[in-house]
């Protein structure tokens, strides 16, 4: 992000100020050449991520529809998806992005992974589905995590500071930059031309870059606060115990259309965008959408409902939030530009591309300035690289290298071949027990596909008293697979507790040898991802790889006067 040297006055006698124009110019160039490669990756992937839904629409034909009359009810959408996949559990339903998009229903398959099911919103017919991995998922993970580690959240967000200082310092060390907002000196040679391009991009995109930088800094603060507190605060929308007791042990979920109708009555001016089903029986169903408040994400407007009787528990309106609360829900739309439909996204993506263009033009100018000193890529040049240059290039290379392996975590895995050990009564419910691959799998149910298990999270214990804690589970689905320790003696005790405090137990004999079958099989849950996703993904990674090679071979980190 360096540029041709502006008219910088001498620092004068005494110690030079950190805010002198000369010092700002030096820091600006150092940031650009030391951290520019990584900042390029972040900005380039962010510009692409703005249009990720539209890229999926282009890449995957099952997402595309032709408008045809009235839109069917959400209940019909869900029934079609459940008819096509009766053993899959719905997680949430998302309305079409526009009238040419299919409705999307994310469902949990028996393997435990999520699948996307696309339904024609007009005919309510299932058009197809994919794994949870798509272009939108890839770009979101790549932009937020760099596909390396969870700490990538902090790393990417911390570059908000780098971007903000780079843009602000660039404007400060140029004198009267506004006088040359339209100047491009084509006749003065490539260095003068690229200097003009670099300055024009930085000036015209200043406001946009400031928005991206400030929201990035906010994400850094938000993540730091989250991890400093250990976990997110408990949701105030949990359903009260007395309501859960009143529902009984085996209630039925309310009809989807009833949930949406009651949410609309409670919030008449809400344009509903999604419905999220409860994770456990103590969680509400959540309806998100947009209303009169501008520049807020969908979940800023929320209606929480009891999932069993469809009564409204809480209404959250963005236009009644405090300034601090409003800002938390405004950062996402400002960062990704999804507040004004497709035209807004196109504009945001276009401005987003100016940021990597500034980085490349600045790198070119810096190299051209120092080229008389070092004309070739030599080891002497490499020795001048800073630790920041090495770190940036290493992270950039790793993020590209691990992108395709990172995508496979959404692939349906091979799971143990489970053997059934019967269905057992446990209080008012039933539990089916399966064993295989050194683990147990429990499925709680109440004898009918229409009723749901309304109970607290179950506990398990071996006959000798060794307790086991199952992973997070869904109240009307099943406990996750539970690994059995070496101390297992053939009998497992299952304890289920209702909301009134009553405990129910069942002792199940599962021979150890039935757990030791390591044969695995891949469930037939459909293809991993569509061909169109790879048509986008591979060129995207090739572009980043080319930039990576060019940065090493041509820019090669900050140059200094070499002997």
N, C-alpha and C positions, 0 to 999 in steps of 0.2 A: 504494500500500500504506500510505498514511497513514491515521490514524484520528483520531477526536475527541481533543482534547488531554487527556491523562491528568493526574492530580494531580502536577504537577512542581514541585518545590521550587526556590527561587531559587538561582542559582549561587553567590551570595555574593561576597565581595571576592576580588580576585586573578584570575589566569587560570583560565578554566573548563577542567576536565578533559575530554579526549576521551571518557571513559567515564562522564561525568555523565549522569543521566537526561535532562536537557534536551538535551544534545548528541546523545545517542543518538536521541531523538525527532526532532530536526532532520535527522539523517542518514537516518533511516528514511523520513521523508517525502520527502526529496530523491531518494533512490534510487527510491522508488515512482513519483514523478511524472516524473522524468527518464528512467528506464530501464524504467518499468513497461509501456509499450506493447510493447516487444520481449520482455520477460520473459513477458508474456501470450501472445504468439505461440508461444514456445518451450514453455511449460507446457501450453497448450491442445493443440498438436499432439502433445506427448508423451502426454497423457491419451488421445488418439484412437489413437496408435500402439500402445498396449498391446493394444488389441482389433483390430489391423489384419488379422490372419488371419481372425478371425470376421467382420469387415466384408466381406472378399473372399468368404467363404462365402455371405453373404447376397446379394452383388451378382452373383455368377457361378454359374449353375446347373451348369456342368460340374465344379465342385468338390464338389458335394453328392452323396452316395450314401446308399442304404439298406442297413443291415447285412443280410448274407445268407449266413450259414454261416461256413465256414472262410476265413481269409485266404489268398490265393494267394501263391506264392513271389515274391521280388523278381526272380528271373530271368525269370519269366513276365511281370511288369510291364514289364521292360526289352525283352523280345522283342516284346511287343505294340507298344511305342513305336517300336522300330526297324523293325518291319514296316510301320507307318504312315508312317514317315519314314526310309527307308533311307539317305539321304545326309546325315542329321544325326548329329552326334557327341554322345553323352551326356557331360554334365559331372558331375552328381550326382543321386542319388535320395534323396528325403525321405519318410519314413514318414508316414502320415496323422496329423493333429493329434489326432483322436479317431476313433471308429468311424463317424462320419457324414461324414468328409472323404475325398476321393480322395487317392491317392498322387500325388506330384508328381515329375516327371523333368525337369530342366533340360537342354536340349540346345542345341548350337551348330549353327546353320544355315549353309549355304554362304556366306551374306553375311557371316558372322563374328559376327552378333548372336545373343543367347540367346533361346530360346523355352521356354515352360512347357508341358509335356504332362501332362494329368491322366488317370490310369488308375484304373479301379474296382478297389480292392484285393481284392475278393472274386471277381470274374469275370475280372480281368486284361484287360478291354476298355478301349480308349482312348475317353474321353468327350469329348475336345476339347482345345483348347489356346489360349494367348494369347501375346502378346509378353511379354517379361520385365517390362514395366511393369504394375503393378496397384496396388491401394490400399496394400498393405503396402510396396511399393517407394516409392511416392510419399510416404507418411507418414514412412518411415525417412529418405529424402533430405531432406524438408522439415525434420524435427526436427533432423537432424544438421548440415545444410549451409545451411538457409534458401534453398536453390536459387539461391544467388548465386555462390559461389566456394569453392574448396577450403579457404580460410582460415576458412570458416564453421564448420569443426570447432572451431577455437580460440575463435571468437566465442561459439558456443553453450556450449561447456564452461566458458568464463570466467564465464558467468552463474551457475555454481554458487557462486561467491564472493558474488555479489549476493544470491542467494536465501538463502544461509546467514546472512549478516549481517542481512538484512531480518527474517527470522523470529526470530533470537536477540535482536536489538535490540528487537523488538516485545514480547517477553516481559520483557525487563529493565526497560523504562521503565514498565511497568504494575505498580502495587503490588497484591500479593496477587491476581493474576489468577485463581488457582485457586478463589477463593471465589465467583466468578460464572460457573462453567462452564456453567450451564444458564439464565442470565439473558437474556431477550429482552424489552425494554421496549416493547411494542406501543403503550402508551397515552402515551408520552412524545414522540411525533413521529418523523418519518423519520430525523432525524439521530441520535437516541439509539438507534433500532432498528438502523440500519446500523452504528453504532459497536459494538453488542453482537454483531451478525453478524460483523463484521470480527474482533473479539477472539476469539469462539468458534471461528471457522474457523482462526485462527492458533494457538490453544491446542490444539485437538483434532488438528490436522494437523501439529503441531510435529515429532513423531518421523518421520512420512512425509517432510515437507519436508527434514528434516535428512539423511535417507537419500538423497533425490534430489540434494541439494546436495553432499554428500560424494562420491557416485559421480561427479557432474559434475566436481567438482574433480579427482578421480582421472583422468578422461578427459583433462582439460587437461594434467595431468602426463605421462600416457602419450603423448599426441600430441606434446608438446614433446620428450620423450625420443626418440621415433621420428625426428622431423625433425632433432634435434640430431645424431643418429648418422648421418644421411644416408640410411639405409635400415634395413629390418628385419634382424635377424641371420640369417645363413644357417641353413637348417633342418638339424638334425642327423639327419634321417630320409632323406637322400638315399641311394639304393641304391649300394652299393659298385661300383667299376669292374669288379672281378673277377667279380662276379655278372652284370653286364651283358654282359661278354665271353662268359661261359658260356651265356647265353641265346641267343647267335647274332644275326645281323643281322635276322632276320625271325621273332621269336617270336609266339605268340598270347596274347591276354589270357586270364587265368583266368576261368572261369565265375563269374558274380555269386554264385550260391548257394554255390559252393565258398569264395569269399572270405568270405562272411558266416558260413559254418559254421566255418571255421578261426578267425575272429575270436571267435566265441562260445566255442569250446574254450579259447582263450587267456584269455578274460575271461568266465567262466561267468555271473556275475551282472549282466552288462551288458545293459540294454534298449536295443537299437540304434535310433537315430533317423535316421541318414543314412549313405550310402556315397558317397564322393567319388573319382572316377576320377583317375588321374595326369594332370598337365599335360604332362609329357615322359616319356620312357622311363626317366629317372633318378629320377623321383618315385614314392613309394609310393602305393598305394591306401589311403585313410583311412576308418576306420569310427568314427563318433561315437555317443555315447549317454549314458544316465544309469545310475547305480548307487546304492550305499549312501550316498555323500556327498551332503549336502544343499546347496542354494543354490550350485550351480555350473552353468555353461553346458555344453552337450553336449560340446564339444570338449575339456573338461577330462578326459574319459574317452575315450581314443583307442587304437585298435589300428591300427598301420601294417603293411601287408602288401606283399610283393613282388607286383606286379600280374600277373606272368607265371606264377609257380609257386604262388602263394597262400600262401607260407610267411610266418610271422609275423616281422616285423623288430623290433618294439618295442611294448610295452604301457605306457600311461600311465594311472595311477589317481589320481583326485582325492583319495582318502582317504590317499594316501601322499605328498602334496605338502607342501612347507614352507608356513609361514603366509603368506609373501609371494607364493608361487606360487598358493596357494589364493585369496588376495584378488583377484588378477588375473582369475580365472575366476568370481568371485562378484559382481563389480560389475554385470555385465549382468543377471543374474536379479533383483538387488536394485533396479536402476534401472527395469526393465520389468515386474517382477512376474509373470514367466511360470514360477514355480517351484511353483505350486499349482494348475495347471489353470485351467479357466474361472472357478471361484469366486474364485481368487486374482487373476485378471486383472480381473474386475469390481470387486473391492474396490480394487485398485490404480488403476484408471481413475476410480473414484468419488473416491478421495482426491486423485487427480491434478487433478480438476476443482475441488477446493477452492482450489488455488493461483491459477488465473486469477480465481476468484470473490473471493479476498482482494484481488487487484490492483484489480479494478473497484470493490469496496466501499471500498477505501482511497482510490482516486482520487475517488470521489463525496464522501467525507467531507472531503477536502482542499479540493475546490471549494466545498462548502457552507460551510466555515469562512471562505473568502475571498470568497464571493459578495457580501457587503455592500460590499466594496471594488471589485470589478469585476463588474458584472452582465451584461455583454454580451461577445460575442467581438469584440474590437476589435484594431486594429493595435498599440495600446499594450500589450495583453496578450501579443501575439505577440513584441513586442520584449523581453519579460521571459523568454522561453524561453532555456534554456542550450544550449550546443553539443551537450550530451549528449541533450537532447530532440530537437533537429534530427536528430542522427545516428540515434537509435533509430527515429524516425518514417521516415526515409529508408530504413533497412534493412528495416523492416517493410513499407513500401510496395513496395520492390523485390522482396522475397521473394514477395509475393502476385502482383506483375506478371509475374515470370519463372517462375511455377510451371508453367503450361501449356507454354511453350516448353521448359522443362527436361524435361518428360515426353517430348517428341518425340525426345530423344536415344536412346530405346529403340526407336524406330520403324525398321522395315527401310528402309534408305536406297536411293536410286537408285545403282547401281554401274556401272562401265564395261562396255560390251559387249565381252567378251573374245573374241579369235580364237585358235583352237588352232594351235600350232606343233609339234605332234607329241609323242610319248612317247619318251624317250631312256633308254638304259641308263646307270647310274652305279654302278659296282661291283655289289654284289648286289641293288641296288634299281632302281626305275624312277622317272623324274620326268616329269610332264606339264607342258608350258610353254604358258602362255596370255598374250596381250598385248592391251592396250587401255587407253585413258584415261591414257597416259603412265606406265604401270606394267606390271610383270610379275607373274604369279601362278604359283606353283609348287605342284604337288601330288606329294608323295612317296608311293610305295606299293610293295608287294612282290608284286604280281600276283594276290593273292587277298584277298577281303574279310575272311578270318579271321586273317590275319597282320598284324603291326604293324611299323612301321619303327623299328629300334633303333639310333639313331645320335646323334652329337652335333649341335648346331645347325649348319646348313650356312653356308657363306660364298659370296659371289659377287664376281666382279671383271670389269670391262670388259677388252676385249682390250688396251687401252693401259695396264692396271695399276691403274686407278681402282677401289678396293674399295668394295663395297656391304655394308651390314649389314641383313639382314632383321629385321623386328620379331619379337617373341616368337612362337613357333610351337609347335604340338603335335607330338610325336614321331611319332604315327601319324595325322596329319592332313595339313596342308600349310603351307608357309611363307606368311606374310601377303603381301599385295600389296606390291611393292617399287617405289618411285618411281625412274625412270630420269633421271639428270642430263643436262644439255645436252651433255656430252662423249661421250655414248653413240655408238659407231661401228658398231652393227649386230651385234656378237657379244658374248655374255655367257658367262662361264666360271663353272660351278657346281662347287663343291668340297664333297664330303660326307666326313666322317671317322667311322670306326667307333671303338668304345671302346678297341680295342687300339692305336689310333694310325695305322691304315692310312688313307690318303687316296685318294679316288676323284674323278675330274674328268670333266666333260662340257662341251664347247663347243657352244653352240647359237646358230644364226644367226636373229636376229629383226629383220627390216627396220624401220627407224625409222618408216616410214609406217604400219605396222600398230599402232604405239604411239600414234599421234596421233588415233585415232578417239575423239572425245569423246561419242559417242552413249551415253546411259545408259538403263538399264532397272531397274524395281523387281522384284526376285525375287518369285515367288508363294509366299510363306512364311506365308500366313494373315493374318488381321486384326491390326491394331495392338493394340487392346485392346477389351474388351467395353463395351457400353452401360452396364451397371451401375456400372462404375468412375466414369464421368462423372456418374452420378446422385448419387454420394457427393461426388466431387471438386468439382463446381461449387457446391453449397450450402456446402461447407466453406470455399471461397475467398470466397464471398459473406459468410459470417459474419465472417471475418477482415477483409474490406474494410469491413464495417459498423463493426466495432470501431475500425479505422483512422480512419474519418471521424469517429466519435464522440469519439475521443481528441483529435483536432485541434480539433473544434468545441466540445466541452464541457469536457474536462479541460484541454487546451491547455498542458500543462507546469506547472511549479511556480509558484504565485502568491506574491507578496510584497505587502506593504502599498504600494499605488501612490499617488502624490500626487494 
